[in-house]
Amino acid sequence: MGSDVPSSASHTPVSRTPVKVKGPSSTLYVSVMLGFMLAGLIWLVVYYLAGPEIPLINELGAWNFLIGFGLWIVGLVMTLKWR
């Protein structure tokens, strides 16, 4: 039959070098992230409250939802890399 040594004993050793952990996100990153989320929220609130009175926002119509939610989602996606 073959050798009596278990197969797990013949594998290569695992490196025990510690992995460098990155520090917290910079304040600039957090500020930009929060800025995108707030800009999206403010865009939607202004659209609802004063949309007909502001010519540019009134001309955009339903595209205001894409702009507002788009800004908010960019900030939300940035939270995935926030440390």
Backbone torsions as a table, in degrees:
resi	resn	phi	psi	omega
1	MET	NA	-173.3	-178.2
2	GLY	-88.5	-158.6	179.7
3	SER	-77.6	156.5	-178.9
4	ASP	-92.1	8.2	-179.1
5	VAL	-80.0	128.2	179.1
6	PRO	-62.1	151.5	-177.3
7	SER	-66.4	-25.7	-179.8
8	SER	-70.1	-20.4	-178.9
9	ALA	-80.8	-13.5	-176.1
10	SER	-99.2	5.4	-179.3
11	HIS	-81.9	163.0	-178.5
12	THR	-74.4	150.1	-178.8
13	PRO	-68.8	150.2	-179.8
14	VAL	-89.2	137.7	178.7
15	SER	-68.9	136.5	-179.2
16	ARG	-107.2	23.0	179.1
17	THR	-72.4	128.1	-179.1
18	PRO	-68.2	145.3	179.1
19	VAL	-86.8	134.9	178.8
20	LYS	-74.3	128.6	179.1
21	VAL	-95.5	129.8	179.4
22	LYS	-73.1	149.8	-179.3
23	GLY	-76.9	-174.6	-179.1
24	PRO	-68.8	159.6	178.9
25	SER	-64.5	152.0	179.4
26	SER	-70.9	159.6	179.3
27	THR	-66.8	-27.8	176.8
28	LEU	-64.6	-43.7	179.2
29	TYR	-61.3	-46.7	-179.7
30	VAL	-64.5	-39.1	179.2
31	SER	-64.4	-43.0	179.0
32	VAL	-65.9	-41.8	179.3
33	MET	-59.7	-49.9	179.2
34	LEU	-67.3	-33.5	178.0
35	GLY	-62.4	-43.1	177.5
36	PHE	-62.7	-44.6	-178.8
37	MET	-65.3	-42.0	178.6
38	LEU	-68.8	-37.7	178.9
39	ALA	-62.7	-41.2	177.0
40	GLY	-63.9	-43.2	178.9
41	LEU	-64.3	-45.4	180.0
42	ILE	-63.6	-40.5	179.0
43	TRP	-58.9	-45.4	-178.8
44	LEU	-68.3	-39.8	179.7
45	VAL	-65.3	-43.2	178.3
46	VAL	-64.0	-39.6	178.4
47	TYR	-60.8	-43.7	-179.4
48	TYR	-70.3	-41.4	-173.2
49	LEU	-85.0	-38.7	-173.5
50	ALA	-128.7	16.9	-177.0
51	GLY	-53.0	-50.8	-178.2
52	PRO	-65.9	-23.1	-176.8
53	GLU	-86.4	-16.6	-179.3
54	ILE	-105.8	115.6	-173.0
55	PRO	-57.6	-45.6	-177.7
56	LEU	-62.6	-46.1	-179.1
57	ILE	-67.4	-36.3	179.1
58	ASN	-65.6	-38.3	-179.7
59	GLU	-68.9	-29.9	-178.6
60	LEU	-70.9	-28.4	177.9
61	GLY	60.6	-126.1	-176.1
62	ALA	-71.2	-15.4	176.8
63	TRP	-63.3	-18.3	177.0
64	ASN	-61.3	-33.1	177.5
65	PHE	-66.1	-42.1	178.8
66	LEU	-63.6	-42.6	-179.9
67	ILE	-65.3	-50.2	-177.7
68	GLY	-63.4	-50.5	-179.8
69	PHE	-70.6	-31.2	176.9
70	GLY	-62.7	-46.1	177.1
71	LEU	-61.5	-42.6	-179.0
72	TRP	-65.1	-40.7	-179.0
73	ILE	-69.4	-35.7	175.6
74	VAL	-58.9	-44.8	176.6
75	GLY	-64.0	-38.1	179.7
76	LEU	-66.5	-41.2	178.2
77	VAL	-65.7	-34.1	178.1
78	MET	-63.9	-26.0	179.1
79	THR	-65.3	-20.6	-179.8
80	LEU	-67.9	-26.2	178.3
81	LYS	-102.0	4.8	-179.2
82	TRP	-74.6	131.1	178.3
83	ARG	-119.3	NA	NA
